[in-house]
Amino acid sequence: MRKCVSHKVLVGLEIHVQLSTKSKMFTSAANTSASNGVVDTPPEPNTCVDPVILGLPGVLPVINKRAVESAIMTGLALGCEIAKFTKWDRKSYYYPDLPKNYQISQYDLPLCGAGTFVMADEFGKEMTIRIRRAHLEEDAGKLLHEAPGGYPIDYSIVDLNRAGTPLLEVVTEPDMTTAKQVAIFGQELQKLVQFLGVSHGQMQLGQMRFEPNINVHITDQDGKIHKTAITEVKNLNSFSVLEKAVDCEVKRQIETWEAAGDLGKKSTYGWDETTQSTYLQREKEEAHDYRYFPDPDLVPVTVSDAWLSEIRSRIGELPAARRKRYAQALGLTEVEATILASDRATGDLFDRTLELGTPTRRATALMETLREMSNDVNRPISHLNVSADQLAELAKLVECGKLAASKEISKKVLNELTKNATTVEAAATALGLIQSTDTGPVDTAIDAMIAQNPQPLQDYRAGKASALGALVGMVMKQGKGMNAKIVQERLKAKLTV
């Protein structure tokens, strides 16, 4: 009986990233992936098309320069070698969601060559993922096998809005050995493309799709190693499904070998959400099946040193480096550092607030308040129209005692600032939140409270520390605008005389 004594998993990833350029890869038709799906409503089916997308006679493609630059930025961030010379190839495509029957892609001369990406695995240990290549191509449309609303139909329908979208395909070497590592790499790549601003990376909108290539090296009871054939699981669009599909496929390959000694054939599999399992779709195509040849309608792309240098200057500090700086230099927790570093605009706003003299913990608290506000209105922090100058001013008002050190108070002020272009102090004053630092009214209120509440005073003087909070509350009720910190300080001073 065959038995797997031990096994080694090898997983490489192919990741398709839709670039968020305004227009498509080889035509000026609107790119639906330019939307982040939060505010914009999706266009009607088959409205983002033109003669180039439809493959009508006589049309010619034109290269989207912004898409090329976005691909180069991503390649640089992944440590890839950028080709000085690259060309376009036609890949035969016989499905109806790309009407011209070929896809413009890159075959033997990709824009981005070998690179490396360093990340932490599931145990926090640093590991390096080798990047094989990253190339540009156009996406296909969508073939739908049920009508809108989920109604069954006995034919397929097509939506060409996605056809022609700039697509960056990132291919890794098989350096991941667990399903968790595969999911982590996917998450890190999502953060990277979002940080660079080259893609919204919204999984639910299909703007990132993952295809793991999986095989297993099985060691039997005699010490002999059996290598299963590589299977590719297509079009996974969530990190949880990506992880489950890898685990499931590893288990399937081992069980298939143990049952019949079958190492399988190089194949394409799908994921069935209902059964939580992979299923065979077809045997894997090889490169010759696609009949690649250079596209005669497109000129090659030559990347000069000056152009490459200019693109490199746009990248700035990458998320991993920013997370490390926040944790090591500022003492932020891993969660705080990850949240602030995951979005470029948010991190820049935080850094600028610190540069204006705001204490780290105060700035971190204010950014957490902004994050709650962004979740409330389902808009990015950068769209709330709150500046670093306003955050620094708010922090100063709290530090000097004019505003209570309360998330609720800060949120009220910040919400007012998103509606009205005014100063922080003016907003707080209009809301009746400014606290007086004048001790005169505080002393008067304390004297009145002392005269009226002998029992809590006796409790406090008898050593019951919790009575102080009740006494402060009584004083605060005497009038609006009192600073709780000042009330507590003056009360302690009077009670220790």
C-alpha angles and dihedrals in degrees: 000000000000115000132180106228093177137346143197121216121214119191130176122182135221110197123190112204119188109217116226098227117145093241135035129269100268104010141043094247112128116272111227092200089066085083121082090210093235101098104007123077116223115260122249114274117278095009098110094066137105138174092284092055090046092050094232119178117277099017122132130202123236121203118247103230093195091057091052090051092048090053092049091050091052091046092052091049088052091051093248127159107247114223117238088206127029135162141197127250136196116236115196110244121182103183122104095237090080104046099195089062096233135075122222106230141138121262120169100004107049120185092237122039134185119343144150134235123197120210140154117258126222090284095049093255117141115246135174123230114199116222113217097191145319120214139176126240141147122267124235126236125254126274110205122198098189130046123254108284092036097278113156119244132182094227138048127253127203134217112195097188091104094045112111095018112149107259126190113201114201116194123193131195116251093269099130117093103180135046089238091058090052091053092046092052090050091052092048092051091049091053090048098053091043091049092050090049093232095118138012086222093207105171095196090057093051093247090133122035125179130210114183119200107212137187135155133220104214122199113204130205091274093054094252117142121226119192117208121216117265115260124193120211109209134224105353111175107185134053093232092053090045090055094044093047093053093048091046094049092049090052092046094051093049093047092047091053094046091050100047111357087250113155090185133221129277099275147163118240134188132211121245109204093192095057094028090229143108122251135194116261104169144320111280119268118231126220093261090059089067093052095218118202133161114278107246094202098059130068119226119259118243116197112207123204090245093052092046091049092050092051091047090055090062095060101074124170111352123226096255093052092045092050090051092049093049092050099041103033100032101030095235119160119254091254093049093047093048094050094048094044097046094076120047097211092048093050092047090051091050093048093049091049089054091048089057090062102265113151112249097242092047092049091048091051091050091050089052089053090051090050090055090049092050090052091049093057097029093236131120118261089246089062094056091080095226113142132211089244090058093047090050091049091049090050091051092052089053093045093051093046099249090116127038115251092244131130089216092055093045091049092052091052094045092048089053090051091054089057102039129036099228141117120285093242092050090051092048091047092050089053092049092241102122112113123213118237091198108119095200098081089040093056091047091051092047092051090051092049093049091054093050103040113050097155099060087046091054090048092052094046089048089061102267099140094185090066089072092071091054091049092050089051091053091052093048090056090060092075146348126260098034119147109237092209092053091045091054094046094048092044092052090048093052094045094051094053 
